[in-house]
Amino acid sequence: MTELQTPPAEGEEPKLTFEQALTRLEEITHTLESPSFSLEEMLKLYDEASKLIARCTSQLNDANEKITVLRGESEPQA
């Protein structure tokens, strides 16, 4: 089993790349599938995963916007 990482301090934004965030999400998923942690620990991991998902979604949306601009499709098409 993968070693459980300590989440960042309250209000502190983790310095993760998109790929690192995905890797951490995979770790959390595997951990949550294991019954070896308390409910409280699992809720903390679920919260961390929710924040990572939001962060990754935001990064993907930003990348999509940049690609749209680079392709010259910044104006909505009818």
C-alpha positions as CSV (number, residue, x, y, z in Angstrom):
1,M,0.0,0.0,0.0
2,T,1.2,3.5,-0.7
3,E,2.3,5.7,2.2
4,L,-0.3,8.1,3.3
5,Q,0.8,11.7,2.6
6,T,-0.1,14.5,5.0
7,P,-2.4,17.0,3.3
8,P,-1.3,20.7,3.3
9,A,-2.1,22.9,6.3
10,E,-5.4,24.6,6.5
11,G,-5.7,27.4,4.0
12,E,-2.3,26.3,2.4
13,E,-2.5,25.6,-1.3
14,P,-0.5,22.5,-2.4
15,K,2.2,23.2,-5.0
16,L,1.3,20.3,-7.3
17,T,1.5,20.0,-11.1
18,F,-1.6,18.6,-12.9
19,E,0.2,15.2,-13.2
20,Q,1.1,15.2,-9.5
21,A,-2.5,16.0,-8.5
22,L,-3.7,13.1,-10.6
23,T,-1.2,10.8,-9.0
24,R,-2.3,11.9,-5.6
25,L,-6.0,11.3,-6.6
26,E,-5.0,7.7,-7.6
27,E,-3.3,7.2,-4.2
28,I,-6.4,8.5,-2.4
29,T,-8.7,6.3,-4.5
30,H,-6.7,3.2,-3.6
31,T,-6.6,4.2,0.1
32,L,-10.4,4.8,0.2
33,E,-10.9,1.3,-1.3
34,S,-9.0,-0.1,1.7
35,P,-11.0,-0.5,5.0
36,S,-7.9,0.0,7.1
37,F,-8.5,3.7,8.0
38,S,-10.9,5.3,10.3
39,L,-14.0,7.1,9.1
40,E,-12.5,10.5,10.1
41,E,-9.3,9.8,8.1
42,M,-11.4,8.7,5.1
43,L,-13.4,11.9,5.3
44,K,-10.2,14.0,5.3
45,L,-9.0,12.1,2.3
46,Y,-12.4,12.6,0.6
47,D,-12.2,16.3,1.2
48,E,-8.6,16.4,-0.1
49,A,-9.7,14.5,-3.2
50,S,-12.6,16.9,-3.8
51,K,-10.2,19.9,-3.7
52,L,-7.8,18.1,-6.1
53,I,-10.6,17.4,-8.5
54,A,-11.7,21.0,-8.5
55,R,-8.1,22.1,-9.0
56,C,-7.6,19.7,-11.9
57,T,-10.9,20.7,-13.5
58,S,-9.9,24.3,-13.3
59,Q,-6.5,23.6,-14.9
60,L,-8.1,21.6,-17.7
61,N,-10.6,24.4,-18.3
62,D,-7.8,27.0,-18.4
63,A,-5.8,24.8,-20.9
64,N,-8.9,24.4,-23.0
65,E,-9.4,28.2,-23.2
66,K,-5.8,28.7,-24.2
67,I,-6.1,26.1,-26.9
68,T,-9.2,27.7,-28.2
69,V,-7.5,31.1,-28.3
70,L,-4.4,29.6,-30.0
71,R,-6.6,28.0,-32.6
72,G,-8.3,31.3,-33.3
73,E,-11.7,30.1,-32.1
74,S,-12.1,32.6,-29.3
75,E,-15.4,33.9,-30.7
76,P,-18.5,31.7,-30.2
77,Q,-19.7,30.1,-33.4
78,A,-23.4,30.1,-34.3
